[in-house]
Amino acid sequence: MMLTVRFFARLREQLACEVLELPCEPGLDTVAALRASLAARGPVWQQALEDQNVLMAVNQSLAEPATPLSAGDEVAFFPPVTGG
Amino acid sequence: MSTEGCRVQVQEAAFNPAQLQDLLPASGAVVTFTGNVRDMSAAGSVHALQLEHYPGMTERSLQAIASEATVRWSLRAVHILHRVGRIEAGESIVWVGVCADHRGEAFAACEFIMDALKTRAPFWKKEHGAQDARWVEARDSDISRAERWQLTRTGDAGMGPCG
């Protein structure tokens, strides 16, 4: 089973990545663990994801670093929202 | 409140606020809010906005906000419409209509919905000026406005009748 990871707005542009399909490996059991794993992909990823303002969602609901992940989940990372 | 009383729409097409208001049910108090695209921002002149969103989460988030409003206040109807895609300066971008028996509930719910939408619903604005395009930065004042509602929160407002 896989994890789907989506990026939006400025983050999507910085990473030049809209969506990733990742194998749900042992250790990728929280949003924080996934974020750390993505940040290790390189300097651009590290810089984009170390921004403390970046928001996270799991299965289309806002999530916390400790929110657990399981196979098949859809995770998203994005900047603070600016609608309205 | 019945499920039909809560309505959320996310669309690219322009809308007419007067027509939307005509569709609201008869009630003692009707409060509506229309947000329009300004032609200036702190960063300079604005010709248009490009609105990105998170399809699926956007609708869920607006539905949850509408639902929370119906739990906190006694309302007859809530309608939220938000545009996405390219929106020219001067055009309307968001519309909220709230119906209640009395003005207090309608005013409060409408303001709450806009404050929650500004900080929770996954929309992102990119401003297009004469020469360039830039992402709009989130504002601390929007966060403070939304936090006021947490201070006055009475109990945990979970999913209401529209959830």
gemmi code that builds the backbone of each chain (N, CA, C; Angstrom):
import gemmi

chains = {
    "A": [
        ("MET", (0.840, -1.202, 0.000), (0.000, 0.000, 0.000), (0.878, 1.255, 0.000)),
        ("MET", (0.299, 2.326, -0.497), (1.064, 3.559, -0.691), (0.475, 4.707, 0.118)),
        ("LEU", (1.296, 5.764, 0.242), (0.823, 7.050, 0.739), (0.782, 8.006, -0.440)),
        ("THR", (-0.255, 8.807, -0.535), (-0.299, 9.877, -1.527), (0.042, 11.182, -0.813)),
        ("VAL", (0.997, 11.932, -1.367), (1.413, 13.182, -0.734), (1.218, 14.325, -1.736)),
        ("ARG", (0.465, 15.332, -1.334), (0.171, 16.464, -2.227), (0.770, 17.757, -1.683)),
        ("PHE", (1.156, 18.636, -2.597), (1.701, 19.946, -2.223), (0.906, 21.018, -2.963)),
        ("PHE", (0.708, 22.154, -2.296), (-0.106, 23.207, -2.899), (0.595, 24.556, -2.875)),
        ("ALA", (0.174, 25.402, -3.803), (0.518, 26.822, -3.861), (2.042, 27.020, -3.894)),
        ("ARG", (2.555, 27.921, -3.032), (3.981, 28.257, -3.074), (4.849, 27.005, -2.879)),
        ("LEU", (4.392, 26.112, -2.002), (5.161, 24.897, -1.716), (5.265, 24.013, -2.970)),
        ("ARG", (4.152, 23.896, -3.697), (4.134, 23.109, -4.932), (5.135, 23.686, -5.936)),
        ("GLU", (5.196, 25.007, -6.008), (6.127, 25.649, -6.941), (7.577, 25.470, -6.501)),
        ("GLN", (7.828, 25.666, -5.184), (9.203, 25.541, -4.668), (9.758, 24.141, -4.934)),
        ("LEU", (8.905, 23.137, -4.728), (9.360, 21.749, -4.842), (9.239, 21.235, -6.270)),
        ("ALA", (8.578, 22.009, -7.138), (8.275, 21.545, -8.494), (7.642, 20.163, -8.440)),
        ("CYS", (6.708, 20.015, -7.498), (6.075, 18.718, -7.290), (4.646, 18.921, -6.803)),
        ("GLU", (3.715, 18.280, -7.487), (2.308, 18.409, -7.112), (1.850, 17.204, -6.299)),
        ("VAL", (2.302, 16.035, -6.691), (1.858, 14.825, -5.988), (2.938, 13.746, -6.053)),
        ("LEU", (3.057, 13.012, -4.961), (4.006, 11.890, -4.851), (3.253, 10.652, -4.401)),
        ("GLU", (3.649, 9.504, -4.905), (3.143, 8.239, -4.367), (4.323, 7.557, -3.699)),
        ("LEU", (4.227, 7.350, -2.395), (5.344, 6.763, -1.646), (4.934, 5.453, -1.020)),
        ("PRO", (5.843, 4.475, -1.009), (5.537, 3.248, -0.269), (5.427, 3.555, 1.220)),
        ("CYS", (4.471, 2.949, 1.882), (4.224, 3.204, 3.303), (5.200, 2.357, 4.123)),
        ("GLU", (6.423, 2.868, 4.273), (7.477, 2.099, 4.933), (7.362, 2.177, 6.449)),
        ("PRO", (7.940, 1.183, 7.147), (7.961, 1.251, 8.602), (8.694, 2.523, 9.029)),
        ("GLY", (8.212, 3.177, 10.039), (8.835, 4.423, 10.471), (8.060, 5.634, 9.999)),
        ("LEU", (7.393, 5.527, 8.848), (6.568, 6.647, 8.355), (5.194, 6.556, 9.010)),
        ("ASP", (5.198, 6.621, 10.349), (3.946, 6.361, 11.056), (3.246, 7.611, 11.566)),
        ("THR", (3.890, 8.788, 11.406), (3.224, 10.046, 11.758), (3.500, 11.076, 10.664)),
        ("VAL", (2.738, 12.164, 10.688), (2.971, 13.240, 9.722), (4.372, 13.819, 9.922)),
        ("ALA", (4.791, 13.953, 11.186), (6.126, 14.504, 11.460), (7.220, 13.614, 10.860)),
        ("ALA", (7.058, 12.303, 10.945), (8.060, 11.377, 10.399), (8.113, 11.497, 8.878)),
        ("LEU", (6.945, 11.622, 8.255), (6.903, 11.779, 6.806), (7.571, 13.094, 6.391)),
        ("ARG", (7.290, 14.160, 7.161), (7.859, 15.474, 6.842), (9.383, 15.433, 6.939)),
        ("ALA", (9.901, 14.771, 7.967), (11.354, 14.654, 8.132), (11.958, 13.850, 6.984)),
        ("SER", (11.274, 12.801, 6.572), (11.768, 11.956, 5.486), (11.810, 12.742, 4.166)),
        ("LEU", (10.772, 13.547, 3.931), (10.738, 14.368, 2.708), (11.821, 15.446, 2.744)),
        ("ALA", (12.044, 16.034, 3.922), (13.042, 17.106, 4.057), (14.437, 16.588, 3.738)),
        ("ALA", (14.652, 15.279, 3.921), (15.963, 14.676, 3.677), (16.232, 14.442, 2.184)),
        ("ARG", (15.263, 14.790, 1.328), (15.451, 14.574, -0.112), (16.456, 15.538, -0.729)),
        ("GLY", (16.711, 16.666, -0.036), (17.672, 17.634, -0.602), (17.436, 19.008, -0.022)),
        ("PRO", (18.330, 19.949, -0.356), (18.280, 21.291, 0.243), (16.954, 22.021, -0.020)),
        ("VAL", (16.415, 21.904, -1.241), (15.169, 22.599, -1.561), (14.035, 22.055, -0.695)),
        ("TRP", (13.996, 20.741, -0.556), (12.954, 20.100, 0.252), (13.113, 20.479, 1.718)),
        ("GLN", (14.367, 20.497, 2.168), (14.612, 20.834, 3.572), (14.151, 22.259, 3.864)),
        ("GLN", (14.531, 23.177, 2.971), (14.187, 24.585, 3.192), (12.671, 24.783, 3.174)),
        ("ALA", (12.004, 24.147, 2.227), (10.559, 24.336, 2.091), (9.802, 23.749, 3.284)),
        ("LEU", (10.252, 22.606, 3.761), (9.492, 21.892, 4.792), (9.885, 22.266, 6.219)),
        ("GLU", (11.037, 22.971, 6.389), (11.394, 23.380, 7.754), (10.633, 24.641, 8.162)),
        ("ASP", (9.956, 25.279, 7.225), (9.150, 26.464, 7.532), (8.030, 26.066, 8.501)),
        ("GLN", (8.069, 26.670, 9.698), (7.121, 26.271, 10.748), (5.682, 26.664, 10.414)),
        ("ASN", (5.513, 27.547, 9.417), (4.149, 27.960, 9.052), (3.447, 26.951, 8.144)),
        ("VAL", (4.206, 25.998, 7.597), (3.609, 25.027, 6.683), (2.544, 24.214, 7.425)),
        ("LEU", (1.357, 24.109, 6.807), (0.248, 23.352, 7.395), (0.203, 21.958, 6.791)),
        ("MET", (-0.421, 21.035, 7.546), (-0.487, 19.640, 7.114), (-1.920, 19.144, 7.210)),
        ("ALA", (-2.295, 18.278, 6.280), (-3.619, 17.654, 6.338), (-3.468, 16.165, 6.088)),
        ("VAL", (-4.298, 15.375, 6.763), (-4.362, 13.940, 6.502), (-5.799, 13.606, 6.127)),
        ("ASN", (-5.945, 12.963, 4.985), (-7.271, 12.620, 4.462), (-8.198, 13.847, 4.466)),
        ("GLN", (-7.627, 14.968, 4.054), (-8.369, 16.208, 3.823), (-8.909, 16.854, 5.088)),
        ("SER", (-8.266, 16.561, 6.246), (-8.553, 17.299, 7.476), (-7.231, 17.806, 8.031)),
        ("LEU", (-7.215, 19.033, 8.574), (-5.985, 19.593, 9.132), (-5.420, 18.638, 10.182)),
        ("ALA", (-4.092, 18.485, 10.192), (-3.444, 17.492, 11.041), (-2.348, 18.146, 11.881)),
        ("GLU", (-1.923, 17.441, 12.925), (-0.826, 17.851, 13.807), (0.385, 16.969, 13.491)),
        ("PRO", (1.588, 17.380, 13.958), (2.769, 16.536, 13.710), (2.571, 15.089, 14.176)),
        ("ALA", (1.854, 14.913, 15.287), (1.708, 13.565, 15.852), (0.571, 12.771, 15.223)),
        ("THR", (-0.148, 13.367, 14.268), (-1.253, 12.628, 13.631), (-0.714, 11.349, 12.986)),
        ("PRO", (-1.282, 10.185, 13.338), (-0.769, 8.914, 12.800), (-1.110, 8.734, 11.315)),
        ("LEU", (-0.257, 7.995, 10.621), (-0.481, 7.685, 9.202), (-0.657, 6.186, 9.030)),
        ("SER", (-1.514, 5.818, 8.080), (-1.574, 4.408, 7.687), (-1.669, 4.306, 6.177)),
        ("ALA", (-1.436, 3.089, 5.691), (-1.397, 2.849, 4.246), (-2.686, 3.355, 3.606)),
        ("GLY", (-2.539, 4.003, 2.447), (-3.703, 4.501, 1.725), (-4.056, 5.933, 2.071)),
        ("ASP", (-3.410, 6.495, 3.101), (-3.736, 7.871, 3.494), (-3.296, 8.870, 2.430)),
        ("GLU", (-4.035, 9.991, 2.377), (-3.642, 11.127, 1.540), (-3.159, 12.234, 2.480)),
        ("VAL", (-1.902, 12.628, 2.311), (-1.300, 13.649, 3.161), (-1.046, 14.878, 2.294)),
        ("ALA", (-1.231, 16.062, 2.866), (-0.953, 17.279, 2.095), (-0.156, 18.258, 2.938)),
        ("PHE", (0.742, 18.985, 2.272), (1.516, 20.058, 2.902), (1.229, 21.333, 2.118)),
        ("PHE", (0.982, 22.434, 2.849), (0.686, 23.687, 2.146), (0.949, 24.896, 3.032)),
        ("PRO", (1.086, 26.076, 2.399), (1.314, 27.301, 3.168), (0.028, 27.719, 3.877)),
        ("PRO", (0.131, 28.677, 4.820), (-1.081, 29.223, 5.439), (-2.077, 29.650, 4.360)),
        ("VAL", (-3.357, 29.438, 4.631), (-4.371, 29.664, 3.605), (-4.683, 31.158, 3.477)),
        ("THR", (-5.112, 31.569, 2.279), (-5.356, 33.000, 2.023), (-6.616, 33.209, 1.191)),
        ("GLY", (-7.658, 32.430, 1.479), (-8.911, 32.612, 0.729), (-9.727, 33.761, 1.276)),
        ("GLY", (-10.946, 33.873, 0.782), (-11.897, 34.869, 1.262), (-11.791, 36.195, 0.545)),
    ],
    "B": [
        ("MET", (-31.957, 22.301, 12.210), (-31.987, 22.780, 10.830), (-31.820, 21.603, 9.878)),
        ("SER", (-32.547, 21.598, 8.794), (-32.466, 20.481, 7.852), (-31.164, 20.543, 7.063)),
        ("THR", (-30.791, 19.416, 6.491), (-29.556, 19.352, 5.703), (-29.618, 20.307, 4.516)),
        ("GLU", (-30.836, 20.495, 3.969), (-30.968, 21.380, 2.804), (-30.647, 22.826, 3.174)),
        ("GLY", (-30.676, 23.133, 4.470), (-30.413, 24.500, 4.913), (-28.958, 24.902, 4.816)),
        ("CYS", (-28.041, 23.931, 4.648), (-26.601, 24.201, 4.559), (-26.144, 23.935, 3.135)),
        ("ARG", (-25.555, 24.943, 2.507), (-25.152, 24.746, 1.116), (-23.773, 25.343, 0.921)),
        ("VAL", (-22.858, 24.589, 0.320), (-21.555, 25.159, -0.025), (-21.291, 24.923, -1.510)),
        ("GLN", (-20.694, 25.908, -2.147), (-20.388, 25.827, -3.577), (-18.990, 26.351, -3.820)),
        ("VAL", (-18.227, 25.633, -4.643), (-16.911, 26.096, -5.083), (-16.964, 26.074, -6.604)),
        ("GLN", (-16.762, 27.218, -7.243), (-16.953, 27.274, -8.703), (-16.038, 28.308, -9.339)),
        ("GLU", (-15.785, 28.115, -10.635), (-14.975, 29.086, -11.376), (-15.830, 30.251, -11.866)),
        ("ALA", (-17.089, 29.986, -12.133), (-17.944, 30.995, -12.777), (-18.218, 32.179, -11.861)),
        ("ALA", (-18.370, 33.362, -12.464), (-18.767, 34.556, -11.719), (-20.184, 34.354, -11.194)),
        ("PHE", (-20.553, 35.115, -10.155), (-21.894, 34.983, -9.589), (-22.473, 36.361, -9.309)),
        ("ASN", (-23.808, 36.373, -9.146), (-24.526, 37.612, -8.857), (-25.081, 37.535, -7.429)),
        ("PRO", (-24.532, 38.343, -6.492), (-24.969, 38.274, -5.095), (-26.478, 38.455, -4.928)),
        ("ALA", (-27.092, 39.327, -5.726), (-28.538, 39.568, -5.578), (-29.329, 38.308, -5.896)),
        ("GLN", (-28.886, 37.577, -6.930), (-29.589, 36.334, -7.287), (-29.437, 35.292, -6.194)),
        ("LEU", (-28.243, 35.242, -5.566), (-28.023, 34.268, -4.491), (-28.918, 34.594, -3.299)),
        ("GLN", (-29.029, 35.881, -2.990), (-29.856, 36.261, -1.844), (-31.326, 35.892, -2.084)),
        ("ASP", (-31.787, 36.016, -3.330), (-33.179, 35.671, -3.645), (-33.477, 34.197, -3.390)),
        ("LEU", (-32.443, 33.356, -3.407), (-32.655, 31.918, -3.225), (-32.724, 31.514, -1.749)),
        ("LEU", (-32.389, 32.448, -0.841), (-32.428, 32.110, 0.586), (-33.882, 32.009, 1.046)),
        ("PRO", (-34.164, 31.151, 2.025), (-35.543, 31.004, 2.496), (-36.011, 32.255, 3.248)),
        ("ALA", (-37.304, 32.449, 3.272), (-37.876, 33.577, 4.012), (-37.524, 33.429, 5.488)),
        ("SER", (-37.080, 34.521, 6.122), (-36.739, 34.458, 7.540), (-36.697, 35.869, 8.103)),
        ("GLY", (-36.720, 35.953, 9.431), (-36.769, 37.255, 10.092), (-35.522, 38.091, 9.844)),
        ("ALA", (-34.349, 37.423, 9.779), (-33.091, 38.151, 9.603), (-32.247, 37.487, 8.528)),
        ("VAL", (-31.764, 38.283, 7.598), (-30.851, 37.786, 6.560), (-29.603, 38.667, 6.583)),
        ("VAL", (-28.441, 38.048, 6.803), (-27.173, 38.782, 6.730), (-26.348, 38.150, 5.626)),
        ("THR", (-25.850, 38.981, 4.704), (-24.982, 38.450, 3.647), (-23.661, 39.204, 3.652)),
        ("PHE", (-22.624, 38.523, 3.196), (-21.316, 39.148, 3.022), (-20.840, 38.858, 1.614)),
        ("THR", (-20.351, 39.878, 0.925), (-19.744, 39.692, -0.396), (-18.316, 40.205, -0.342)),
        ("GLY", (-17.358, 39.383, -0.706), (-15.963, 39.808, -0.794), (-15.597, 40.031, -2.245)),
        ("ASN", (-14.998, 41.194, -2.536), (-14.608, 41.539, -3.910), (-13.093, 41.654, -4.036)),
        ("VAL", (-12.588, 41.455, -5.222), (-11.146, 41.565, -5.462), (-10.780, 43.044, -5.602)),
        ("ARG", (-9.892, 43.512, -4.716), (-9.442, 44.912, -4.796), (-8.390, 45.064, -5.893)),
        ("ASP", (-8.283, 46.299, -6.430), (-7.326, 46.507, -7.522), (-5.946, 46.939, -7.012)),
        ("MET", (-5.828, 47.013, -5.672), (-4.527, 47.360, -5.071), (-4.269, 46.447, -3.880)),
        ("SER", (-2.996, 46.145, -3.619), (-2.636, 45.455, -2.385), (-1.385, 46.138, -1.865)),
        ("ALA", (-0.881, 45.656, -0.719), (0.345, 46.227, -0.158), (1.499, 46.088, -1.144)),
        ("ALA", (1.419, 45.068, -2.021), (2.521, 44.800, -2.949), (2.395, 45.558, -4.273)),
        ("GLY", (1.268, 46.266, -4.480), (1.124, 47.029, -5.712), (-0.232, 46.821, -6.366)),
        ("SER", (-0.319, 47.201, -7.649), (-1.603, 47.101, -8.338), (-1.923, 45.637, -8.648)),
        ("VAL", (-3.209, 45.329, -8.653), (-3.666, 43.963, -8.885), (-4.625, 43.968, -10.071)),
        ("HIS", (-4.296, 43.179, -11.093), (-5.188, 43.065, -12.251), (-6.176, 41.925, -12.074)),
        ("ALA", (-5.686, 40.862, -11.438), (-6.533, 39.683, -11.241), (-5.920, 38.803, -10.160)),
        ("LEU", (-6.735, 37.902, -9.633), (-6.224, 36.881, -8.713), (-6.350, 35.523, -9.376)),
        ("GLN", (-5.386, 34.643, -9.066), (-5.523, 33.232, -9.424), (-5.739, 32.490, -8.104)),
        ("LEU", (-6.870, 31.828, -7.985), (-7.219, 31.135, -6.741), (-6.980, 29.641, -6.892)),
        ("GLU", (-5.982, 29.139, -6.152), (-5.742, 27.688, -6.114), (-6.488, 27.130, -4.911)),
        ("HIS", (-6.918, 25.879, -4.983), (-7.551, 25.258, -3.821), (-7.253, 23.773, -3.808)),
        ("TYR", (-7.747, 23.102, -2.775), (-7.505, 21.663, -2.595), (-8.851, 20.968, -2.799)),
        ("PRO", (-9.132, 20.556, -4.038), (-10.451, 19.976, -4.327), (-10.752, 18.828, -3.364)),
        ("GLY", (-11.939, 18.795, -2.873), (-12.301, 17.776, -1.878), (-12.187, 18.341, -0.479)),
        ("MET", (-10.963, 18.698, -0.081), (-10.799, 19.278, 1.256), (-11.500, 20.625, 1.350)),
        ("THR", (-11.492, 21.381, 0.263), (-12.142, 22.697, 0.278), (-13.616, 22.552, 0.646)),
        ("GLU", (-14.313, 21.665, -0.053), (-15.742, 21.484, 0.189), (-15.983, 20.955, 1.604)),
        ("ARG", (-15.163, 19.998, 2.037), (-15.310, 19.439, 3.401), (-15.125, 20.523, 4.440)),
        ("SER", (-14.126, 21.362, 4.213), (-13.803, 22.408, 5.170), (-14.941, 23.429, 5.259)),
        ("LEU", (-15.477, 23.846, 4.105), (-16.580, 24.811, 4.122), (-17.824, 24.193, 4.764)),
        ("GLN", (-18.062, 22.924, 4.469), (-19.207, 22.219, 5.063), (-19.056, 22.160, 6.590)),
        ("ALA", (-17.833, 21.893, 7.057), (-17.590, 21.818, 8.507), (-17.795, 23.184, 9.162)),
        ("ILE", (-17.367, 24.242, 8.482), (-17.526, 25.600, 9.035), (-19.020, 25.961, 9.095)),
        ("ALA", (-19.755, 25.666, 8.017), (-21.199, 25.947, 7.991), (-21.893, 25.166, 9.093)),
        ("SER", (-21.481, 23.910, 9.230), (-22.084, 23.040, 10.221), (-21.810, 23.545, 11.637)),
        ("GLU", (-20.577, 23.980, 11.871), (-20.213, 24.497, 13.190), (-21.052, 25.739, 13.517)),
        ("ALA", (-21.309, 26.564, 12.518), (-22.134, 27.759, 12.738), (-23.546, 27.371, 13.172)),
        ("THR", (-24.072, 26.301, 12.571), (-25.445, 25.893, 12.922), (-25.510, 25.286, 14.316)),
        ("VAL", (-24.362, 24.781, 14.804), (-24.326, 24.251, 16.169), (-24.255, 25.402, 17.173)),
        ("ARG", (-23.498, 26.441, 16.811), (-23.289, 27.551, 17.751), (-24.464, 28.511, 17.819)),
        ("TRP", (-25.165, 28.686, 16.693), (-26.282, 29.640, 16.657), (-27.507, 28.975, 16.064)),
        ("SER", (-28.666, 29.509, 16.404), (-29.912, 28.993, 15.863), (-30.142, 29.631, 14.493)),
        ("LEU", (-29.937, 28.846, 13.431), (-29.988, 29.396, 12.069), (-31.009, 28.644, 11.226)),
        ("ARG", (-31.549, 29.332, 10.231), (-32.492, 28.689, 9.306), (-31.792, 28.233, 8.020)),
        ("ALA", (-30.744, 28.924, 7.642), (-30.025, 28.539, 6.418), (-28.633, 29.151, 6.405)),
        ("VAL", (-27.701, 28.432, 5.801), (-26.337, 28.934, 5.579), (-25.953, 28.584, 4.147)),
        ("HIS", (-25.462, 29.565, 3.404), (-24.982, 29.306, 2.042), (-23.613, 29.980, 1.895)),
        ("ILE", (-22.614, 29.185, 1.517), (-21.267, 29.718, 1.282), (-20.892, 29.428, -0.160)),
        ("LEU", (-20.464, 30.450, -0.893), (-19.977, 30.245, -2.262), (-18.592, 30.884, -2.373)),
        ("HIS", (-17.637, 30.148, -2.914), (-16.288, 30.681, -3.098), (-15.829, 30.367, -4.512)),
        ("ARG", (-15.281, 31.373, -5.183), (-14.774, 31.135, -6.537), (-13.329, 30.648, -6.504)),
        ("VAL", (-12.937, 29.927, -7.552), (-11.552, 29.494, -7.759), (-11.174, 29.815, -9.203)),
        ("GLY", (-9.880, 29.663, -9.520), (-9.420, 29.989, -10.870), (-9.100, 31.474, -10.972)),
        ("ARG", (-9.223, 32.028, -12.185), (-8.862, 33.443, -12.384), (-10.054, 34.351, -12.097)),
        ("ILE", (-9.812, 35.370, -11.276), (-10.867, 36.309, -10.889), (-10.323, 37.719, -11.092)),
        ("GLU", (-10.999, 38.499, -11.924), (-10.514, 39.843, -12.267), (-10.772, 40.819, -11.119)),
        ("ALA", (-9.941, 41.863, -11.030), (-10.152, 42.914, -10.036), (-11.556, 43.489, -10.221)),
        ("GLY", (-12.231, 43.713, -9.107), (-13.592, 44.244, -9.155), (-14.657, 43.166, -9.097)),
        ("GLU", (-14.294, 41.941, -9.459), (-15.270, 40.853, -9.404), (-15.408, 40.328, -7.981)),
        ("SER", (-16.555, 39.671, -7.717), (-16.779, 39.067, -6.401), (-16.088, 37.720, -6.327)),
        ("ILE", (-15.519, 37.432, -5.155), (-14.764, 36.181, -4.974), (-15.460, 35.249, -3.991)),
        ("VAL", (-16.121, 35.823, -2.969), (-16.760, 34.974, -1.953), (-18.081, 35.583, -1.537)),
        ("TRP", (-19.031, 34.719, -1.208), (-20.354, 35.186, -0.754), (-20.850, 34.260, 0.356)),
        ("VAL", (-21.344, 34.870, 1.430), (-21.934, 34.101, 2.536), (-23.313, 34.672, 2.823)),
        ("GLY", (-24.309, 33.820, 2.906), (-25.657, 34.237, 3.286), (-26.113, 33.426, 4.487)),
        ("VAL", (-26.634, 34.125, 5.511), (-27.096, 33.445, 6.728), (-28.512, 33.916, 7.048)),
        ("CYS", (-29.416, 32.972, 7.300), (-30.791, 33.291, 7.686), (-31.045, 32.816, 9.107)),
        ("ALA", (-31.684, 33.669, 9.899), (-32.040, 33.310, 11.274), (-33.323, 34.044, 11.636)),
        ("ASP", (-33.843, 33.755, 12.807), (-35.044, 34.470, 13.243), (-34.703, 35.894, 13.668)),
        ("HIS", (-33.494, 36.078, 14.213), (-33.121, 37.382, 14.760), (-31.744, 37.796, 14.264)),
        ("ARG", (-31.515, 39.113, 14.256), (-30.284, 39.628, 13.651), (-29.027, 39.215, 14.406)),
        ("GLY", (-29.109, 39.061, 15.737), (-27.911, 38.748, 16.517), (-27.236, 37.485, 16.020)),
        ("GLU", (-28.035, 36.428, 15.878), (-27.487, 35.151, 15.410), (-26.941, 35.279, 13.985)),
        ("ALA", (-27.688, 35.979, 13.139), (-27.295, 36.066, 11.725), (-25.991, 36.850, 11.548)),
        ("PHE", (-25.887, 37.986, 12.261), (-24.641, 38.771, 12.187), (-23.452, 37.944, 12.686)),
        ("ALA", (-23.612, 37.351, 13.876), (-22.500, 36.618, 14.488), (-22.071, 35.447, 13.609)),
        ("ALA", (-23.051, 34.687, 13.124), (-22.724, 33.495, 12.331), (-22.009, 33.884, 11.034)),
        ("CYS", (-22.463, 34.955, 10.395), (-21.854, 35.370, 9.123), (-20.398, 35.781, 9.353)),
        ("GLU", (-20.148, 36.528, 10.426), (-18.780, 36.961, 10.702), (-17.891, 35.767, 11.078)),
        ("PHE", (-18.450, 34.870, 11.896), (-17.709, 33.658, 12.271), (-17.318, 32.851, 11.028)),
        ("ILE", (-18.268, 32.674, 10.120), (-18.005, 31.871, 8.912), (-16.863, 32.482, 8.106)),
        ("MET", (-16.879, 33.797, 7.921), (-15.805, 34.431, 7.155), (-14.458, 34.325, 7.874)),
        ("ASP", (-14.464, 34.536, 9.200), (-13.203, 34.454, 9.952), (-12.639, 33.028, 9.914)),
        ("ALA", (-13.513, 32.033, 10.010), (-13.058, 30.636, 9.968), (-12.556, 30.286, 8.567)),
        ("LEU", (-13.292, 30.724, 7.553), (-12.906, 30.444, 6.158), (-11.515, 31.006, 5.860)),
        ("LYS", (-11.252, 32.215, 6.368), (-9.977, 32.890, 6.098), (-8.777, 32.135, 6.660)),
        ("THR", (-8.989, 31.349, 7.719), (-7.846, 30.697, 8.369), (-7.851, 29.176, 8.214)),
        ("ARG", (-8.977, 28.583, 7.763), (-9.065, 27.119, 7.730), (-9.304, 26.523, 6.356)),
        ("ALA", (-9.980, 27.250, 5.469), (-10.345, 26.648, 4.183), (-9.144, 26.719, 3.231)),
        ("PRO", (-8.809, 25.600, 2.564), (-7.577, 25.545, 1.757), (-7.693, 26.234, 0.395)),
        ("PHE", (-7.631, 27.570, 0.454), (-7.555, 28.413, -0.755), (-6.251, 29.194, -0.675)),
        ("TRP", (-5.642, 29.451, -1.827), (-4.432, 30.286, -1.877), (-4.554, 31.271, -3.032)),
        ("LYS", (-4.289, 32.551, -2.709), (-4.391, 33.607, -3.717), (-3.023, 33.941, -4.301)),
        ("LYS", (-2.990, 34.061, -5.617), (-1.808, 34.613, -6.275), (-2.248, 35.881, -6.985)),
        ("GLU", (-1.588, 37.006, -6.663), (-1.936, 38.285, -7.284), (-1.189, 38.447, -8.588)),
        ("HIS", (-1.922, 38.843, -9.625), (-1.298, 39.170, -10.904), (-1.343, 40.684, -11.087)),
        ("GLY", (-0.153, 41.303, -11.122), (-0.063, 42.745, -11.337), (0.268, 43.021, -12.796)),
        ("ALA", (0.755, 44.242, -13.067), (1.059, 44.631, -14.436), (2.230, 43.794, -14.981)),
        ("GLN", (3.237, 43.547, -14.132), (4.467, 42.890, -14.587), (4.640, 41.475, -14.054)),
        ("ASP", (4.175, 41.270, -12.832), (4.567, 40.037, -12.151), (3.376, 39.388, -11.457)),
        ("ALA", (3.653, 38.239, -10.861), (2.648, 37.547, -10.055), (3.301, 37.156, -8.738)),
        ("ARG", (2.575, 37.258, -7.642), (3.136, 36.911, -6.328), (2.061, 36.278, -5.457)),
        ("TRP", (2.490, 35.322, -4.622), (1.575, 34.688, -3.676), (1.231, 35.679, -2.575)),
        ("VAL", (-0.006, 35.689, -2.181), (-0.451, 36.553, -1.090), (-0.040, 35.912, 0.235)),
        ("GLU", (0.525, 36.729, 1.133), (0.942, 36.225, 2.447), (-0.253, 36.208, 3.396)),
        ("ALA", (-0.309, 35.186, 4.255), (-1.345, 35.138, 5.290), (-1.119, 36.291, 6.260)),
        ("ARG", (-2.202, 36.818, 6.822), (-2.093, 37.968, 7.716), (-2.368, 37.564, 9.161)),
        ("ASP", (-1.532, 38.083, 10.085), (-1.726, 37.796, 11.504), (-3.092, 38.283, 11.974)),
        ("SER", (-3.571, 39.396, 11.375), (-4.861, 39.943, 11.820), (-5.995, 38.961, 11.532)),
        ("ASP", (-5.873, 38.173, 10.459), (-6.904, 37.170, 10.170), (-6.900, 36.077, 11.236)),
        ("ILE", (-5.687, 35.709, 11.684), (-5.589, 34.675, 12.730), (-6.185, 35.197, 14.036)),
        ("SER", (-5.880, 36.467, 14.394), (-6.436, 37.031, 15.625), (-7.958, 37.072, 15.568)),
        ("ARG", (-8.492, 37.437, 14.402), (-9.957, 37.501, 14.278), (-10.564, 36.124, 14.487)),
        ("ALA", (-9.946, 35.096, 13.912), (-10.486, 33.743, 14.054), (-10.362, 33.257, 15.499)),
        ("GLU", (-9.281, 33.657, 16.162), (-9.064, 33.191, 17.550), (-10.094, 33.765, 18.509)),
        ("ARG", (-10.652, 34.944, 18.191), (-11.683, 35.518, 19.067), (-12.835, 34.545, 19.275)),
        ("TRP", (-13.160, 33.782, 18.225), (-14.304, 32.861, 18.324), (-13.992, 31.675, 19.215)),
        ("GLN", (-12.705, 31.312, 19.308), (-12.345, 30.218, 20.218), (-12.523, 30.647, 21.663)),
        ("LEU", (-12.236, 31.934, 21.958), (-12.365, 32.430, 23.327), (-13.815, 32.401, 23.786)),
        ("THR", (-14.735, 32.606, 22.848), (-16.144, 32.669, 23.232), (-16.853, 31.342, 22.981)),
        ("ARG", (-16.059, 30.328, 22.682), (-16.627, 29.036, 22.339), (-17.266, 28.384, 23.566)),
        ("THR", (-18.452, 27.859, 23.402), (-19.109, 27.181, 24.524), (-19.180, 25.703, 24.206)),
        ("GLY", (-18.236, 24.952, 24.744), (-18.215, 23.511, 24.495), (-17.658, 23.214, 23.116)),
        ("ASP", (-17.523, 21.954, 22.809), (-16.934, 21.553, 21.543), (-18.009, 21.459, 20.472)),
        ("ALA", (-17.925, 22.335, 19.484), (-18.899, 22.298, 18.396), (-18.437, 21.305, 17.346)),
        ("GLY", (-18.982, 20.135, 17.382), (-18.568, 19.098, 16.432), (-19.369, 19.217, 15.150)),
        ("MET", (-19.523, 18.120, 14.454), (-20.279, 18.135, 13.216), (-21.758, 18.337, 13.542)),
        ("GLY", (-22.379, 19.311, 12.936), (-23.783, 19.590, 13.183), (-24.669, 18.863, 12.191)),
        ("PRO", (-25.872, 19.357, 12.023), (-26.845, 18.685, 11.162), (-26.427, 18.652, 9.697)),
        ("CYS", (-25.472, 19.505, 9.313), (-25.082, 19.520, 7.902), (-23.896, 18.612, 7.633)),
        ("GLY", (-23.350, 18.005, 8.661), (-22.091, 17.275, 8.499), (-22.205, 15.992, 7.739)),
    ],
}
model = gemmi.Model(1)
for chain_id, residues in chains.items():
    chain = gemmi.Chain(chain_id)
    for i, (resn, *xyz) in enumerate(residues, 1):
        res = gemmi.Residue()
        res.name, res.seqid = resn, gemmi.SeqId(i, " ")
        for name, pos in zip(("N", "CA", "C"), xyz):
            atom = gemmi.Atom()
            atom.name, atom.element = name, gemmi.Element(name[0])
            atom.pos, atom.b_iso = gemmi.Position(*pos), 0.0
            res.add_atom(atom)
        chain.add_residue(res)
    model.add_chain(chain)
structure = gemmi.Structure()
structure.add_model(model)
structure.setup_entities()
